[in-house]
Amino acid sequence: MANPKLGPLGAEPELPEMMQMFQETMHRFAKDVMRPIGVKLDRMTPEQIIAPESPFWEMHKKYLELGVSLDAMAELSFAEQSKMFCILFEELGWGDAGLAISIGASILPAYLSMVFKNEYLRSIAPDDVMGCWGITEPDHGSDSIDPNGMLMHAKGAYGRPNCVATIKGDQIIVNGQKSAWVSNGTVAKVIILYCAADTGNGPDTHNGACLIFPLDLPGISRGKPLDKLGQRGDPQGEIFFDNVVLSTKNMLAGPDTFQTAVYAIHTLANSLMGAVFTGCARSAYEHALDYAHERKQGGVPIIRHQSVAHRIFHMFRKTEASRALCHRVMHFNLAQGANLCLHAAMTSKVTATQTSFEVASEALQIFGGNGLTTAYPIEKILRDARASLIEDGCNEVLAIKGGYYLIDPDKL
């Protein structure tokens, strides 16, 4: 008896026609546009990647031409939205993880202004204007996603913030900098900025400010693009603010709602990471599966060897589990409305990123010495996956924070 063939997204029931067409469109884009451009960018200097003639801009232009609309997606049911979101970012992650993160970061100002129903800020951040998310600072990485101080050591302190928004009446003045890890930081046109707020009593990191504004204002400058191990197609870099004057109309969330805003964007970002790196894991698995059929050792394709078949199965199993969790968590959180469950999103991010790294490492082992060369795609995928264990909150910190969220005071 022949085994039934799996679908394009593995052990997934047949999708409705609209979603099937969407998946096919995104898969073609990932295969024909993202993969070849991602390889080119990986071998360019950071300065070349953001130059006007770079294929980076071609990729973003062709993505916009697909007409993926946040407003149209918001009209769908929660089940449809979650499915479409996960399909979109899994396919992008399958194409190229760094470029997928660049696309994801680009929509964050638009998405959060839509979630908070702020029409003015939505007009500043339309779908076709490249955005970025500024939260981490030179002295503050994963602690930036812990504004309630849940993870703080009893004798610890956040310390001096590197970026502060001073709020005076209807005016906001931003000074300081965001770290070199701002995705699209060197090229974005608009930013969603999370920073400490000073309302007259000094900077408050627990009750800060979330602001959306254009990056062509006086007093804004950029650092040089970051040269890094993986996800080289995502142009990251510092942003500096020197007495940047804004209106309170640019405030998406003030001190009273800052922690809610951090919670919201972190929930979305972790869900996005879950989908992207499910796609990255799938890419590594599929490359290894194809290679195991082609490569011969001992007179047979290596997939006939028990060790290889065993590894291939566990790569498939982990990828399937990551996808299922990603879809489940996204649907659950969309259905919650404003009452988002951050630690559920953390499970998706941690699972998918850990899976992508493990699957990519196993895939490289199956490729053997060939996997170490740039003639094959797997060494790049491994580098891209390794970066994911750190970005959007390193997995160790997420696990501790997620564990604390599972504490039930009634049982203590």
SEKOLNU-801461 format. One line per 4 residues: number of its first residue (from 0); for each residue x, y, z of C-alpha. Coordinates in Angstrom, 1 decimal. Example, Ala and Ser with C-alpha at 12.3 -4.5 7.8 and 13.67 -1.06 7.14 Angstrom:
0 = 12.3 -4.5 7.8 ~ 13.7 -1.1 7.1
END
This chain:
0 = 0.0 0.0 0.0 ~ 1.4 3.4 -1.1 ~ 1.7 6.1 1.5 ~ -0.4 9.2 0.8
4 = 1.7 12.2 -0.4 ~ 2.1 15.1 2.0 ~ 0.9 18.5 1.0 ~ 3.1 21.6 0.5
8 = 2.8 22.3 4.2 ~ 3.3 18.8 5.4 ~ 0.5 16.9 7.2 ~ -1.9 19.7 6.6
12 = -5.5 19.1 5.5 ~ -6.3 20.6 2.1 ~ -6.5 24.3 2.3 ~ -9.6 26.3 1.1
16 = -9.1 27.6 -2.5 ~ -8.2 31.2 -1.4 ~ -5.5 30.0 1.0 ~ -4.2 27.5 -1.4
20 = -3.8 30.2 -4.1 ~ -2.1 32.4 -1.5 ~ 0.3 29.7 -0.4 ~ 1.2 28.9 -4.0
24 = 1.8 32.6 -4.8 ~ 4.0 33.1 -1.7 ~ 5.9 29.9 -2.4 ~ 6.7 31.0 -6.0
28 = 7.9 34.4 -4.7 ~ 10.0 32.7 -2.0 ~ 11.5 30.3 -4.6 ~ 12.0 32.6 -7.6
32 = 12.7 35.9 -5.9 ~ 13.9 35.5 -2.2 ~ 16.2 32.6 -2.5 ~ 18.4 33.8 -5.4
36 = 18.5 37.4 -4.0 ~ 19.2 36.1 -0.5 ~ 22.2 34.2 -1.7 ~ 23.5 37.3 -3.5
40 = 23.1 39.5 -0.4 ~ 24.8 36.9 1.8 ~ 28.0 37.4 -0.2 ~ 27.9 41.2 -0.3
44 = 29.2 43.7 2.2 ~ 26.7 45.4 4.5 ~ 27.3 48.7 2.6 ~ 26.6 47.0 -0.7
48 = 23.4 45.4 0.6 ~ 21.7 48.8 1.3 ~ 23.1 50.6 -1.8 ~ 20.5 51.9 -4.2
52 = 21.4 49.4 -6.9 ~ 21.2 46.4 -4.4 ~ 18.8 43.5 -5.2 ~ 17.5 44.1 -1.6
56 = 15.3 46.8 -3.0 ~ 14.2 44.6 -5.9 ~ 13.0 42.0 -3.4 ~ 11.0 44.5 -1.4
60 = 9.5 46.0 -4.5 ~ 8.4 42.6 -5.8 ~ 6.9 41.8 -2.4 ~ 4.8 44.9 -2.4
64 = 3.6 44.1 -5.9 ~ 2.0 40.9 -4.5 ~ -0.5 43.2 -2.8 ~ -0.5 41.5 0.7
68 = -2.7 43.9 2.7 ~ -2.9 44.1 6.5 ~ -6.3 45.7 6.2 ~ -7.7 43.0 4.0
72 = -6.3 40.3 6.3 ~ -8.0 42.0 9.3 ~ -11.4 41.5 7.6 ~ -11.0 37.7 7.8
76 = -12.1 35.5 10.6 ~ -9.7 34.8 13.4 ~ -9.1 31.3 12.1 ~ -8.5 32.6 8.5
80 = -6.2 35.4 9.7 ~ -4.1 33.1 11.8 ~ -3.8 30.6 9.0 ~ -2.9 33.3 6.4
84 = -0.4 34.9 8.7 ~ 1.4 31.6 9.4 ~ 1.4 30.6 5.7 ~ 2.8 34.0 4.7
88 = 5.7 34.0 7.1 ~ 6.5 30.3 6.8 ~ 6.8 30.7 3.1 ~ 9.0 33.8 3.5
92 = 11.1 32.0 6.1 ~ 11.4 29.0 3.7 ~ 12.7 31.5 1.1 ~ 15.2 33.4 3.1
96 = 15.1 34.0 6.9 ~ 16.9 37.3 6.9 ~ 14.7 38.8 4.2 ~ 11.6 37.4 5.9
100 = 12.6 39.2 9.1 ~ 13.1 42.4 7.1 ~ 9.6 42.1 5.7 ~ 8.2 41.3 9.1
104 = 10.0 44.3 10.8 ~ 8.8 46.5 8.0 ~ 5.1 46.0 8.8 ~ 5.3 46.4 12.6
108 = 4.6 50.1 12.8 ~ 1.6 49.6 10.5 ~ 0.3 46.5 12.3 ~ 0.5 48.0 15.9
112 = -1.2 51.2 14.8 ~ -3.9 49.1 13.3 ~ -4.2 46.9 16.5 ~ -4.4 50.0 18.7
116 = -6.9 51.6 16.2 ~ -4.9 54.8 15.8 ~ -5.8 56.1 12.3 ~ -3.4 59.0 12.4
120 = -0.4 56.7 13.1 ~ -1.7 54.3 10.6 ~ -1.5 57.1 8.0 ~ 2.2 57.6 8.9
124 = 2.9 53.9 8.5 ~ 1.1 52.6 5.4 ~ 1.8 49.1 4.2 ~ 4.2 50.3 1.4
128 = 6.5 52.3 3.7 ~ 9.4 50.4 5.2 ~ 9.3 50.3 8.9 ~ 11.5 49.1 11.8
132 = 11.1 48.4 15.5 ~ 13.5 50.1 17.9 ~ 13.5 48.6 21.4 ~ 17.0 47.2 22.3
136 = 19.8 49.5 23.3 ~ 23.6 49.3 23.6 ~ 23.2 48.6 27.3 ~ 19.9 46.8 27.2
140 = 19.0 43.7 25.2 ~ 16.5 41.1 26.3 ~ 15.8 43.1 29.5 ~ 14.1 45.6 27.2
144 = 11.2 43.2 26.8 ~ 10.8 43.0 30.6 ~ 9.3 46.4 31.5 ~ 7.5 45.0 34.6
148 = 10.8 43.8 36.0 ~ 9.6 40.3 36.4 ~ 13.1 38.8 35.7 ~ 15.1 41.4 37.7
152 = 17.4 40.0 40.4 ~ 16.4 41.2 43.9 ~ 19.5 43.3 44.0 ~ 19.5 44.3 40.3
156 = 18.4 47.5 38.6 ~ 17.7 48.3 35.0 ~ 20.3 51.1 35.1 ~ 20.5 54.1 32.9
160 = 18.4 53.9 29.7 ~ 20.2 54.8 26.4 ~ 17.1 56.4 24.9 ~ 14.6 58.7 26.6
164 = 11.4 60.5 25.5 ~ 10.8 63.6 27.5 ~ 7.1 64.5 27.6 ~ 6.3 68.2 28.1
168 = 2.7 69.2 27.5 ~ 1.8 68.3 23.9 ~ 5.5 67.9 22.9 ~ 7.9 65.0 23.1
172 = 11.6 65.3 22.7 ~ 13.6 62.1 22.0 ~ 17.3 61.8 22.8 ~ 19.7 58.8 22.8
176 = 20.1 55.8 20.6 ~ 18.9 52.3 19.7 ~ 21.3 49.4 19.3 ~ 22.8 48.0 16.1
180 = 20.3 45.2 16.1 ~ 17.4 47.3 14.8 ~ 16.1 45.3 11.8 ~ 15.8 47.6 8.7
184 = 17.4 50.3 11.0 ~ 19.7 51.5 8.3 ~ 17.0 51.9 5.6 ~ 13.6 52.2 7.2
188 = 11.4 55.3 6.6 ~ 9.3 55.0 9.8 ~ 9.9 53.6 13.3 ~ 7.9 52.2 16.1
192 = 10.1 53.2 19.1 ~ 9.9 51.9 22.6 ~ 11.9 53.8 25.2 ~ 12.0 55.2 28.7
196 = 9.7 58.2 29.4 ~ 10.4 61.3 31.4 ~ 7.3 63.2 32.5 ~ 9.3 65.4 35.0
200 = 10.6 62.9 37.5 ~ 13.4 61.4 35.5 ~ 13.4 58.5 33.1 ~ 11.0 55.7 33.9
204 = 11.9 52.4 32.1 ~ 8.9 50.5 33.5 ~ 6.3 53.0 32.2 ~ 7.9 54.4 29.1
208 = 6.6 55.6 25.7 ~ 5.8 53.9 22.4 ~ 6.1 56.3 19.5 ~ 5.6 56.0 15.7
212 = 7.2 58.7 13.5 ~ 9.1 59.2 10.2 ~ 12.8 58.8 10.3 ~ 13.5 61.9 8.1
216 = 13.0 64.3 10.9 ~ 15.8 66.7 12.1 ~ 18.1 65.2 14.7 ~ 17.9 61.6 13.4
220 = 21.0 59.8 12.1 ~ 22.0 56.2 11.4 ~ 25.0 54.1 12.3 ~ 26.8 52.0 9.7
224 = 25.2 48.7 8.7 ~ 26.1 45.8 10.9 ~ 28.4 43.1 9.6 ~ 27.2 39.7 11.0
228 = 27.2 36.0 10.8 ~ 23.7 35.2 9.6 ~ 20.5 36.8 8.2 ~ 22.7 39.2 6.3
232 = 19.8 40.2 4.1 ~ 18.2 42.0 7.0 ~ 20.1 45.3 7.2 ~ 20.5 46.1 10.9
236 = 22.1 49.2 12.4 ~ 22.0 51.9 15.1 ~ 19.6 54.9 15.1 ~ 20.6 58.1 16.9
240 = 18.2 60.7 18.2 ~ 19.4 64.3 19.0 ~ 16.6 66.5 20.4 ~ 14.1 65.0 17.9
244 = 10.8 67.0 18.4 ~ 7.5 65.1 18.1 ~ 3.9 65.8 18.9 ~ 2.0 63.7 21.5
248 = 0.0 62.6 18.4 ~ 3.0 60.4 17.6 ~ 2.4 58.5 20.9 ~ 0.9 55.1 20.4
252 = 1.1 54.3 24.1 ~ 2.2 56.5 27.0 ~ 3.4 55.6 30.5 ~ 0.0 54.3 31.5
256 = -0.3 51.8 28.7 ~ 3.4 51.2 27.9 ~ 3.6 47.7 29.3 ~ 0.5 46.7 27.3
260 = 2.2 48.0 24.1 ~ 5.4 46.0 24.9 ~ 3.3 42.9 25.6 ~ 1.4 43.4 22.3
264 = 4.4 43.8 19.9 ~ 6.4 41.1 21.7 ~ 3.4 38.7 21.3 ~ 3.2 39.5 17.6
268 = 7.0 39.4 17.0 ~ 7.3 36.0 18.8 ~ 4.5 34.6 16.7 ~ 6.1 36.0 13.5
272 = 9.4 34.4 14.5 ~ 7.6 31.1 15.1 ~ 6.3 31.1 11.5 ~ 9.5 32.3 9.9
276 = 11.7 29.7 11.5 ~ 9.2 26.9 10.9 ~ 9.8 27.8 7.3 ~ 13.6 27.9 7.8
280 = 13.5 24.5 9.4 ~ 11.3 23.2 6.6 ~ 13.8 24.5 4.1 ~ 16.7 22.7 5.7
284 = 14.7 19.5 6.0 ~ 13.7 19.6 2.3 ~ 17.2 20.3 1.1 ~ 18.5 17.3 3.2
288 = 15.7 15.0 2.0 ~ 16.5 15.8 -1.6 ~ 20.2 15.4 -1.1 ~ 19.7 12.1 0.7
292 = 18.0 10.7 -2.4 ~ 20.7 12.0 -4.8 ~ 23.9 11.3 -2.8 ~ 25.2 7.7 -3.0
296 = 27.5 5.9 -0.6 ~ 28.0 2.2 -0.3 ~ 26.3 1.7 -3.7 ~ 22.9 3.1 -2.6
300 = 21.3 6.5 -2.0 ~ 22.2 7.5 1.5 ~ 18.6 7.7 2.6 ~ 18.7 3.9 2.5
304 = 21.1 3.9 5.4 ~ 19.3 3.6 8.7 ~ 21.2 6.5 10.4 ~ 20.2 8.9 7.6
308 = 16.5 7.8 7.5 ~ 16.4 8.1 11.3 ~ 17.7 11.7 11.2 ~ 15.4 12.6 8.3
312 = 12.4 11.4 10.2 ~ 13.2 13.5 13.3 ~ 13.8 16.6 11.2 ~ 10.4 16.1 9.6
316 = 8.8 15.4 13.0 ~ 10.2 18.6 14.6 ~ 9.2 20.8 11.7 ~ 5.6 19.4 11.8
320 = 5.4 20.0 15.5 ~ 6.7 23.6 15.1 ~ 4.2 24.4 12.4 ~ 1.2 23.0 14.4
324 = 2.2 25.0 17.5 ~ 2.7 28.1 15.5 ~ -0.8 27.9 13.9 ~ -2.4 27.0 17.2
328 = -0.8 29.9 19.2 ~ -1.6 32.5 16.5 ~ -5.3 31.4 16.3 ~ -5.5 31.4 20.1
332 = -4.1 34.9 20.5 ~ -6.1 36.5 17.7 ~ -9.2 35.1 19.4 ~ -8.2 36.7 22.7
336 = -8.6 40.3 21.4 ~ -6.7 42.7 23.7 ~ -6.1 40.0 26.3 ~ -3.0 38.5 24.5
340 = -1.1 35.6 25.9 ~ 2.6 36.4 25.6 ~ 3.9 33.2 27.0 ~ 1.9 31.2 24.5
344 = 3.7 33.2 21.7 ~ 7.0 32.5 23.5 ~ 6.4 28.8 23.1 ~ 6.1 29.2 19.3
348 = 9.2 31.4 19.1 ~ 11.4 29.2 21.3 ~ 10.2 26.0 19.7 ~ 10.5 27.1 16.1
352 = 13.9 28.8 16.5 ~ 15.4 25.8 18.4 ~ 13.9 23.5 15.8 ~ 15.4 25.5 12.9
356 = 18.8 25.4 14.4 ~ 18.7 21.6 15.2 ~ 17.2 20.7 11.8 ~ 19.7 22.8 10.0
360 = 22.6 21.3 11.9 ~ 21.3 17.8 11.2 ~ 20.9 18.7 7.5 ~ 24.5 19.9 7.3
364 = 25.6 16.6 8.8 ~ 23.7 14.8 6.1 ~ 25.4 16.9 3.4 ~ 28.8 16.0 5.0
368 = 31.7 18.0 3.8 ~ 29.6 19.5 1.0 ~ 27.5 21.2 3.6 ~ 30.4 23.3 4.7
372 = 30.8 24.9 1.3 ~ 29.0 27.8 -0.2 ~ 28.2 25.7 -3.2 ~ 25.3 24.2 -1.2
376 = 22.7 26.3 0.6 ~ 22.7 24.5 4.0 ~ 25.6 26.4 5.6 ~ 23.8 29.7 5.1
380 = 20.6 28.3 6.5 ~ 22.5 27.1 9.6 ~ 23.9 30.6 10.1 ~ 20.5 32.2 9.6
384 = 18.9 29.8 12.1 ~ 21.6 30.4 14.7 ~ 20.8 34.1 14.9 ~ 17.2 33.3 15.7
388 = 18.1 31.9 19.1 ~ 19.0 35.4 20.2 ~ 16.8 37.8 18.4 ~ 13.4 39.1 19.8
392 = 14.5 38.0 23.2 ~ 17.1 35.3 23.7 ~ 15.5 31.9 24.3 ~ 16.9 31.5 27.8
396 = 15.3 34.8 29.0 ~ 12.0 34.0 27.2 ~ 11.9 30.6 29.0 ~ 12.4 32.2 32.4
400 = 9.8 34.9 31.8 ~ 7.4 32.4 30.3 ~ 7.9 30.1 33.3 ~ 7.1 33.0 35.7
404 = 3.9 33.7 33.8 ~ 2.8 30.1 34.5 ~ 2.9 30.7 38.3 ~ -0.5 30.4 39.8
408 = -0.7 32.6 42.9 ~ -3.6 30.5 44.3 ~ -1.4 27.5 44.5 ~ 1.4 29.2 46.4
END
